[in-house]
Amino acid sequence: MLTEKVAIITGAGIGRETAVALAKEEVKVTVATHCADEGEETVQLVKEAGYLEFR
């Protein structure tokens, strides 16, 4: 199991799918991207899927 793990995801394309999959496995996910719109969409999807560490 991946609990108590943290993933830092960069980008919102392939990274988005990875972030959502990891959040479903209860991994704490941090999203970093230069494109605000895509980043916000990724953050929302991760929140819906599981856990997001947001800073």
C-alpha positions, 0 to 999 in steps of 0.5 A: 500500500502507498499510504504515508507516501508523498508524490510531487507531480509536475505538469498537467498532461500525463502528470494529471493521470498519474496524480489522480491514480496516486490520490486514489491510492491515498498518496499525498499529492503535490501538483506543480505546473506553469499553466494555471488553468490546467493546474487548477483542473488537475488539483480539482480532479485530485481532490475528488479522487483522494488526498491533495497536499496543497501549498 
